């Protein structure tokens, strides 16, 4: 499966396999470093898969849920869209370690600001013939 978003400005993906309860699942992929390229490719066995999609570096009010049918030897693109749902106050912490008059010290700056909240929408596209990810990114 190829996961891609309209807004690919440094997203940290979390993909879960969902069971009967749509809010609990097994984490299949989790990335804390923002991804700057447009496509996240994960290998799945052929068959039907129910997945939960969230982004760890955005304020998500509702993760995306998608049912995807994977065909052998084909790639199923999954389009992920962020829909703004409102605003919230977000806190950002910045920790600095460095030398002081007394030796080594640590300081923490806490900054608050307004940020957007999002709902994740995910939609499986029709399967396409396999091709290397680099070729898809170039198209």
C-alpha positions in Angstrom: 0.0 0.0 0.0 1.1 3.5 -0.7 -0.1 6.1 1.8 0.1 9.7 0.6 -1.4 13.0 1.8 -2.4 16.2 0.1 -0.4 18.1 2.8 3.0 16.2 3.0 4.8 18.9 4.9 6.7 16.8 7.4 4.1 14.3 8.6 4.8 11.7 11.3 2.6 8.6 10.4 1.0 6.0 12.6 -0.8 3.1 10.9 -2.8 0.6 13.0 -4.5 -2.7 12.1 -8.0 -2.4 13.6 -10.1 -5.2 14.9 -13.8 -5.0 15.9 -13.2 -2.0 18.1 -12.3 0.9 15.8 -10.4 2.7 18.6 -7.9 -0.1 19.5 -5.6 -1.8 17.2 -2.1 -3.1 16.7 0.4 -0.5 15.6 2.0 -1.6 12.3 4.0 1.5 11.6 4.9 4.5 13.8 7.4 7.3 12.9 8.4 10.1 15.1 10.7 11.8 12.7 8.8 13.9 10.1 8.8 12.4 6.7 9.5 14.9 3.9 8.9 12.6 0.9 5.4 12.2 -0.4 4.7 8.4 -0.2 4.8 5.9 2.6 4.9 2.4 1.2 4.1 -0.6 3.5 3.9 -4.2 2.5 0.7 -6.2 3.2 -0.4 -9.7 2.4 -3.2 -10.0 -0.2 -6.7 -9.7 1.3 -8.8 -7.2 3.1 -7.3 -5.0 5.8 -9.0 -2.5 8.2 -6.6 0.3 9.1 -6.6 3.3 11.4 -4.5 6.2 10.2 -3.2 9.1 12.5 -0.5 11.7 12.3 1.6 12.1 15.5 2.7 15.7 14.9 -0.8 17.2 14.3 -3.6 17.7 16.7 -6.0 14.9 15.5 -9.5 14.8 16.8 -10.5 11.8 14.8 -8.2 9.3 13.1 -9.0 8.0 9.7 -10.4 4.5 9.2 -10.2 2.7 5.9 -10.9 -0.8 4.5 -8.4 -1.8 1.8 -8.4 -4.8 -0.4 -4.8 -5.7 -1.4 -4.2 -7.7 -4.6 -1.2 -9.8 -5.2 1.5 -8.0 -7.2 -0.3 -4.7 -7.2 -0.1 -1.4 -5.2 -3.2 0.1 -3.6 -2.8 3.8 -3.1 -4.5 5.3 0.0 -5.2 9.0 -0.1 -5.1 10.7 3.3 -6.7 14.1 3.7 -6.6 16.4 6.8 -9.8 18.3 7.4 -9.5 21.2 9.8 -12.1 20.9 12.6 -11.2 23.8 14.8 -8.5 25.6 16.9 -6.8 24.7 20.1 -4.1 26.0 22.4 -0.9 24.1 21.8 2.1 23.9 24.1 5.7 23.5 22.8 8.6 22.7 25.0 12.2 23.5 24.1 14.9 22.0 26.3 18.4 23.4 26.2 21.4 21.9 27.8 24.6 23.8 28.0 27.3 25.3 30.2 26.6 27.7 33.0 28.7 29.6 35.6 28.2 26.6 37.9 28.9 23.8 35.4 26.4 22.2 33.1 22.7 23.2 33.3 19.4 22.6 31.6 16.7 25.1 30.9 13.2 24.6 29.5 11.2 27.1 27.6 7.5 26.6 27.3 5.6 28.4 24.6 1.9 28.4 24.0 0.2 29.3 20.8 -3.0 28.6 18.8 -3.0 25.7 16.4 -5.5 23.9 14.2 -7.1 20.5 15.0 -7.8 18.0 12.2 -9.9 15.0 11.3 -8.2 12.4 9.2 -10.0 11.1 6.1 -8.6 8.1 4.2 -9.8 6.7 0.9 -8.5 3.6 -0.9 -7.9 4.2 -4.6 -8.1 1.5 -7.3 -5.1 -0.9 -7.3 -2.3 -0.2 -9.9 0.5 -2.3 -11.3 3.6 -2.5 -9.1 6.3 0.0 -9.8 9.2 1.2 -7.7 8.3 4.0 -5.2 11.0 6.3 -6.8 9.2 6.1 -10.1 5.8 7.0 -8.6 7.4 10.0 -6.8 8.8 11.2 -10.1 5.4 11.0 -12.0 
